[in-house]
Amino acid sequence: MLPPMTPPTIRDLLAERRQPTLSLEFYPPKDPPGFDLLRNSIERMRPVHPDFVTCTYGAGGSSREFSFAAWDLLSQMGFTPVVAHLTCVGASRADIESQIHRIHATGIRNIMALRGDPPRGETTFTPAPDGLAYASDLVALIKSIHPDICCGVAGYPETHPEASSPAEDLRHLKGKLDAGADYVNTQLFFDNDAFFRFLDDARAIGIEAPILPGLMPVASPTQLDRAIGFSQASVPDALRAALQAPDPETARAAGLTWMINQIDGLIAGGVPGIHLYILNQARTLLDPVLTACLARWRHLPSLPTGSA
Ligand SMILES: Cc1cc2nc3c(=O)[nH]c(=O)nc-3n(C[C@H](O)[C@H](O)[C@H](O)COP(=O)(O)OP(=O)(O)OC[C@H]3O[C@@H](n4cnc5c(N)ncnc54)[C@H](O)[C@@H]3O)c2cc1C
């Protein structure tokens, strides 16, 4: 009997890639109808053939179970490899260890290792009793118990909000890679210059790992404010103005065009891949303007036309 297929690691995918990778980020629904919608979205997104997908983690009992269910659904529907996000929020070291073993037992071999955010309204993160304080601790723990797991870590082109300086934040990013992380996935940004400055600064301090830029399409001023709320990304005046269009469809098209121009610029600048915070939205991914952009640097064999 053949051994069960283990999906490739992101480290191997990036090392062996012939073209930049495309990865998509999902979030776990919170109820059965939400899972039906997610199933439908995955089905519709199939022709785009992402190289890998990621799905976020909510700490706490039920959120955690929804994450496991969403990773399972993505895998079952062939969206592999799946990168399982894992955080240190509200969990002791023993609890985190058991989550890592559980993820490994499902066959997943890729974890995005994150510290997690402080609770709403608080500005500093307090680890749980006997918990982990930083993502670097999580990377070290994962690698110590399952060295075959590939670890991604978060990078911040415009600096993590709690960091005292960009240089200090970059040193901590290097600390995560020195602890064993394999690649970096960035926070979303709207200004490619910020990304390329960050890339140069990272290389200058000896960070050699692949760095995947993360982009999010925003369709309205409200969505933009929400995105800035958690990312603290700076917003070019031209993007803010374009999203003020009175007609929602015009604003939506302007936000998508902004992201497409970012993708074109990043691909021209030689990035190893593009990570889209697509957040379960098949309609956005299948917009013909975006699929035409993807087809400029990816082979898309079976993309239906006019599929948005
Ligand atoms: C791609 C991506 C995916 C994400 N997915 C999720 C998710 O699924 N679920 C979720 O809850 N959140 C998620 N987040 C949000 C993330 O949890 C927050 O941004 C969080 O505030 C920081 O996490 P981190 O892993 O970057 O932390 P860390 O790398 O630990 O950094 C946190 C802060 O501590 C500083 N620091 C790091 N190491 C040290 C050290 N040794 N000494 C002193 N200071 C240090 C850093 O400079 C930074 O300011 C995601 C973020 C990104 C970019």
The ligand as an SDF file (V2000), in Angstrom:
LIG
                    3D

 53 58  0  0  0  0  0  0  0  0999 V2000
    0.1960   37.2070    7.7400 C   0  0  0  0  0  0  0  0  0  0  0  0
   -0.4850   37.4220    9.0660 C   0  0  0  0  0  0  0  0  0  0  0  0
   -1.4080   36.4860    9.5440 C   0  0  0  0  0  0  0  0  0  0  0  0
   -2.0440   36.6520   10.7860 C   0  0  0  0  0  0  0  0  0  0  0  0
   -2.9460   35.7100   11.2200 N   0  0  0  0  0  0  0  0  0  0  0  0
   -3.5130   35.8230   12.4430 C   0  0  0  0  0  0  0  0  0  0  0  0
   -4.3930   34.8080   12.9490 C   0  0  0  0  0  0  0  0  0  0  0  0
   -4.6880   33.8170   12.2770 O   0  0  0  0  0  0  0  0  0  0  0  0
   -4.9420   34.9810   14.1840 N   0  0  0  0  0  0  0  0  0  0  0  0
   -4.6380   36.0660   14.9570 C   0  0  0  0  0  0  0  0  0  0  0  0
   -5.1430   36.1550   16.0830 O   0  0  0  0  0  0  0  0  0  0  0  0
   -3.7890   37.0360   14.5160 N   0  0  0  0  0  0  0  0  0  0  0  0
   -3.2290   36.9520   13.2800 C   0  0  0  0  0  0  0  0  0  0  0  0
   -2.3700   37.9270   12.8230 N   0  0  0  0  0  0  0  0  0  0  0  0
   -2.1160   39.1110   13.6480 C   0  0  0  0  0  0  0  0  0  0  0  0
   -0.9050   38.9360   14.6070 C   0  0  0  0  0  0  0  0  0  0  0  0
   -1.2580   37.9940   15.5880 O   0  0  0  0  0  0  0  0  0  0  0  0
   -0.6330   40.3250   15.2320 C   0  0  0  0  0  0  0  0  0  0  0  0
   -0.1050   41.1840   14.2620 O   0  0  0  0  0  0  0  0  0  0  0  0
    0.1680   40.3340   16.5160 C   0  0  0  0  0  0  0  0  0  0  0  0
    0.0160   41.6300   17.1100 O   0  0  0  0  0  0  0  0  0  0  0  0
    1.6540   40.0870   16.3700 C   0  0  0  0  0  0  0  0  0  0  0  0
    1.9300   38.8130   16.0180 O   0  0  0  0  0  0  0  0  0  0  0  0
    3.4330   38.3760   15.5980 P   0  0  0  0  0  0  0  0  0  0  0  0
    3.4050   36.9410   15.3540 O   0  0  0  0  0  0  0  0  0  0  0  0
    3.9800   39.2670   14.5560 O   0  0  0  0  0  0  0  0  0  0  0  0
    4.2100   38.6780   17.0060 O   0  0  0  0  0  0  0  0  0  0  0  0
    5.7240   38.8040   17.3920 P   0  0  0  0  0  0  0  0  0  0  0  0
    6.6360   38.4570   16.2780 O   0  0  0  0  0  0  0  0  0  0  0  0
    5.9030   38.0780   18.6800 O   0  0  0  0  0  0  0  0  0  0  0  0
    5.8850   40.3840   17.6280 O   0  0  0  0  0  0  0  0  0  0  0  0
    4.9740   41.0900   18.4540 C   0  0  0  0  0  0  0  0  0  0  0  0
    5.6470   42.3750   18.9540 C   0  0  0  0  0  0  0  0  0  0  0  0
    6.6990   42.0350   19.8890 O   0  0  0  0  0  0  0  0  0  0  0  0
    7.9500   42.4900   19.4230 C   0  0  0  0  0  0  0  0  0  0  0  0
    8.9030   41.3940   19.7380 N   0  0  0  0  0  0  0  0  0  0  0  0
    9.0420   40.2290   19.0790 C   0  0  0  0  0  0  0  0  0  0  0  0
    9.9840   39.4750   19.6800 N   0  0  0  0  0  0  0  0  0  0  0  0
   10.4280   40.1880   20.7560 C   0  0  0  0  0  0  0  0  0  0  0  0
   11.3900   39.9450   21.7690 C   0  0  0  0  0  0  0  0  0  0  0  0
   12.0960   38.8100   21.8100 N   0  0  0  0  0  0  0  0  0  0  0  0
   11.5770   40.9140   22.7230 N   0  0  0  0  0  0  0  0  0  0  0  0
   10.8670   42.0700   22.6970 C   0  0  0  0  0  0  0  0  0  0  0  0
    9.9460   42.3490   21.7440 N   0  0  0  0  0  0  0  0  0  0  0  0
    9.7290   41.4150   20.7880 C   0  0  0  0  0  0  0  0  0  0  0  0
    7.7970   42.7370   17.9270 C   0  0  0  0  0  0  0  0  0  0  0  0
    8.6800   43.7570   17.4560 O   0  0  0  0  0  0  0  0  0  0  0  0
    6.3340   43.1760   17.8490 C   0  0  0  0  0  0  0  0  0  0  0  0
    6.2060   44.5420   18.1760 O   0  0  0  0  0  0  0  0  0  0  0  0
   -1.7410   37.8010   11.5730 C   0  0  0  0  0  0  0  0  0  0  0  0
   -0.8250   38.7550   11.0870 C   0  0  0  0  0  0  0  0  0  0  0  0
   -0.2070   38.5740    9.8560 C   0  0  0  0  0  0  0  0  0  0  0  0
    0.7580   39.6220    9.3580 C   0  0  0  0  0  0  0  0  0  0  0  0
  1  2  1  0
  2  3  1  0
  2 52  2  0
  3  4  2  0
  4  5  1  0
  4 50  1  0
  5  6  2  0
  6  7  1  0
  6 13  1  0
  7  8  2  0
  7  9  1  0
  9 10  1  0
 10 11  2  0
 10 12  1  0
 12 13  2  0
 13 14  1  0
 14 15  1  0
 14 50  1  0
 15 16  1  0
 16 17  1  0
 16 18  1  0
 18 19  1  0
 18 20  1  0
 20 21  1  0
 20 22  1  0
 22 23  1  0
 23 24  1  0
 24 25  2  0
 24 26  1  0
 24 27  1  0
 27 28  1  0
 28 29  2  0
 28 30  1  0
 28 31  1  0
 31 32  1  0
 32 33  1  0
 33 34  1  0
 33 48  1  0
 34 35  1  0
 35 36  1  0
 35 46  1  0
 36 37  1  0
 36 45  1  0
 37 38  2  0
 38 39  1  0
 39 40  1  0
 39 45  2  0
 40 41  1  0
 40 42  2  0
 42 43  1  0
 43 44  2  0
 44 45  1  0
 46 47  1  0
 46 48  1  0
 48 49  1  0
 50 51  2  0
 51 52  1  0
 52 53  1  0
M  END
$$$$
